[in-house]
Amino acid sequence: QVQLVESGGGLVQPGGSLRLSCAASGRIAGIYVMGWYRQGPGNQRELVATITSGGSTNYADSVKGRFTISRGNSKNAVYLQMNSLKPEDTAVYYCYAGPGRFWGQGTQVTVSS
């Protein structure tokens, strides 16, 4: 089993920035990909960004150029730097680790003036 704990969510004004962090523990040796998904009010959970153990990244079109995903040196942490935030970025953000499809508990991000 892999445990994922997110932090860094909160309330921010449009145009502001936040940095999300996710720490993995447990059987982390088999983790190949980590990433972030989000679920806004009334919406399905959607991909935000992923990063493989080799450093390959993938982003949703809606966040390209604004969000940056990265992994810690020990490969058991993943970060999401979110800049130029918009109200439509408001959602619960979930950390993900695969291939076992592990999820964190989620952290709320609210973009509002």
C-alpha positions in Angstrom: 0.0 0.0 0.0 1.0 3.6 -0.6 -0.2 6.5 1.5 -0.4 10.0 0.0 -0.8 13.2 2.0 -1.5 16.5 0.3 -0.9 20.0 1.6 -0.9 23.6 0.4 -4.5 24.3 -0.6 -6.3 27.4 0.4 -8.1 30.5 -0.7 -6.4 32.8 -3.3 -7.4 35.7 -5.4 -7.6 35.4 -9.2 -4.1 35.8 -10.7 -2.5 34.5 -7.5 -0.3 31.5 -6.9 -0.4 28.4 -4.8 2.0 25.4 -4.4 0.6 22.0 -3.6 2.7 19.3 -2.1 2.1 15.5 -1.8 4.2 13.2 0.3 4.2 9.4 -0.4 4.9 6.7 2.1 4.7 3.0 2.4 5.6 0.7 -0.6 6.9 3.5 -2.8 9.5 1.6 -4.7 7.0 0.5 -7.3 5.6 4.0 -8.0 6.1 4.9 -11.7 3.9 7.9 -12.1 2.6 10.6 -9.7 0.3 13.4 -10.5 -2.6 15.6 -9.6 -6.3 15.4 -10.5 -9.1 17.8 -9.5 -12.8 17.7 -9.1 -14.8 20.9 -9.2 -18.4 21.4 -8.0 -20.7 19.3 -10.1 -17.8 18.0 -12.3 -16.1 14.7 -12.7 -12.6 14.2 -11.5 -10.2 15.3 -14.2 -6.5 15.1 -15.0 -4.4 18.2 -14.1 -0.8 17.0 -14.6 1.3 13.8 -14.2 5.0 13.1 -14.0 6.8 9.8 -14.5 9.9 8.5 -12.6 11.9 9.5 -15.7 10.7 13.0 -15.6 8.2 13.0 -18.4 5.3 15.3 -17.8 1.8 15.6 -19.1 -0.7 18.5 -18.6 -4.3 19.2 -19.2 -4.7 21.9 -21.9 -6.5 24.1 -19.4 -3.4 24.5 -17.2 -0.6 24.4 -19.7 1.7 27.4 -19.2 0.3 28.2 -15.8 0.9 25.0 -13.7 4.2 23.2 -13.3 4.5 19.7 -11.8 7.8 18.4 -10.3 9.1 15.6 -8.1 11.3 15.7 -5.1 14.9 14.4 -5.2 13.9 11.3 -3.3 11.1 10.6 -5.8 8.5 10.2 -2.9 7.1 13.7 -3.2 5.3 15.6 -6.0 4.6 19.3 -6.2 2.2 21.4 -8.3 3.1 25.1 -8.7 0.0 26.9 -9.8 0.3 30.4 -11.2 -2.2 32.8 -12.7 -5.0 31.0 -11.0 -8.5 31.5 -12.3 -11.9 31.0 -10.6 -12.4 27.9 -12.8 -9.4 26.3 -11.1 -11.5 26.0 -7.9 -11.7 22.3 -7.0 -10.6 19.7 -4.6 -7.1 18.6 -5.8 -6.1 15.0 -5.4 -2.6 13.5 -5.4 -2.3 10.3 -7.4 0.3 7.5 -7.6 0.5 4.6 -10.0 0.4 2.1 -11.4 -1.5 0.9 -8.3 -4.0 3.8 -8.5 -3.5 5.3 -5.0 -5.2 8.5 -4.0 -4.7 11.2 -1.4 -7.6 12.6 0.7 -7.7 15.8 -1.3 -7.0 19.5 -0.6 -9.4 22.4 -1.4 -8.2 25.2 -3.7 -10.6 28.1 -4.0 -9.9 31.0 -6.4 -12.1 33.9 -5.6 -12.0 37.7 -5.0 
